[in-house]
């Protein structure tokens, strides 16, 4: 059986938390978004660290490419979520009262 990556486990936990009914669902959703943003920032920092290590001869190009790809994917995801939130807000604002 293949090993499950930690990102897949955290994604599954975030999905369970976001879809479970609770009185403070809004607060939990905000916490999920905050954790996702923190993880995206951490991925950016790890990409910077991998690039610095490669430039000093202590890391490999493969590690840099993987770290940068992860950071790029996190940024694309954040932009897509932002676009959806803005689109939903604009649609709500167009609704007649």
C-alpha positions as CSV (number, residue, x, y, z in Angstrom):
1,X,0.0,0.0,0.0
2,X,1.5,3.4,-1.0
3,X,2.3,5.8,1.8
4,X,-0.1,8.8,2.2
5,X,1.6,12.1,2.0
6,X,1.2,14.5,4.9
7,X,-0.4,17.1,2.6
8,X,-3.1,14.6,1.6
9,X,-3.8,13.9,5.3
10,X,-4.0,17.6,6.2
11,X,-6.2,18.2,3.1
12,X,-8.6,15.4,4.3
13,X,-8.7,16.8,7.8
14,X,-9.4,20.3,6.5
15,X,-12.2,19.0,4.3
16,X,-13.7,17.1,7.3
17,X,-13.5,20.3,9.4
18,X,-15.0,22.5,6.7
19,X,-17.9,20.1,6.0
20,X,-18.8,19.1,9.5
21,X,-21.8,20.9,10.9
22,X,-21.1,23.0,13.9
23,X,-22.3,26.3,15.4
24,X,-19.0,28.1,14.7
25,X,-18.5,26.9,11.1
26,X,-17.5,30.4,10.0
27,X,-14.7,30.6,12.6
28,X,-13.5,27.1,11.5
29,X,-13.6,28.1,7.9
30,X,-11.5,31.1,8.7
31,X,-9.0,29.0,10.6
32,X,-8.7,26.6,7.7
33,X,-8.0,29.5,5.4
34,X,-5.5,30.9,7.8
35,X,-3.7,27.6,8.1
36,X,-3.6,27.2,4.3
37,X,-2.1,30.7,3.9
38,X,0.5,29.9,6.6
39,X,1.4,26.6,4.8
40,X,1.7,28.6,1.5
41,X,4.1,31.0,3.1
42,X,6.1,28.2,4.6
43,X,6.4,26.6,1.2
44,X,7.7,29.8,-0.2
45,X,10.3,30.0,2.6
46,X,11.4,26.4,2.0
47,X,11.7,27.2,-1.8
48,X,14.0,30.1,-0.9
49,X,16.0,28.0,1.5
50,X,16.4,25.3,-1.2
51,X,17.5,27.8,-3.8
52,X,20.0,29.3,-1.3
53,X,21.4,25.9,-0.5
54,X,21.8,25.0,-4.1
55,X,23.6,28.3,-4.8
56,X,26.0,27.6,-2.0
57,X,26.6,24.0,-3.3
58,X,24.8,22.3,-0.4
59,X,21.6,21.3,-2.2
60,X,20.6,19.8,-5.5
61,X,18.8,21.3,-8.4
62,X,16.1,18.6,-8.1
63,X,15.3,19.8,-4.5
64,X,15.1,23.4,-5.8
65,X,12.7,22.5,-8.6
66,X,10.5,20.5,-6.3
67,X,10.3,23.2,-3.7
68,X,9.6,25.9,-6.3
69,X,6.9,23.8,-7.9
70,X,5.2,23.3,-4.5
71,X,5.4,27.0,-3.8
72,X,4.0,27.8,-7.2
73,X,1.1,25.4,-6.8
74,X,0.3,26.9,-3.4
75,X,0.3,30.4,-4.9
76,X,-1.9,29.3,-7.8
77,X,-4.3,27.7,-5.3
78,X,-4.4,30.9,-3.2
79,X,-5.1,33.0,-6.3
80,X,-7.9,30.7,-7.4
81,X,-9.6,30.8,-4.0
82,X,-9.3,34.5,-3.9
83,X,-10.8,34.8,-7.4
84,X,-13.7,32.6,-6.3
85,X,-14.4,34.6,-3.2
86,X,-14.3,37.9,-5.1
87,X,-16.6,36.4,-7.7
88,X,-19.1,35.2,-5.0
89,X,-19.0,38.6,-3.3
90,X,-19.7,40.4,-6.6
91,X,-22.6,38.0,-7.4
92,X,-24.1,38.6,-3.9
93,X,-23.8,42.4,-4.4
94,X,-25.7,42.1,-7.7
95,X,-28.7,40.3,-6.1
96,X,-31.8,42.4,-5.7
97,X,-32.9,43.0,-2.1
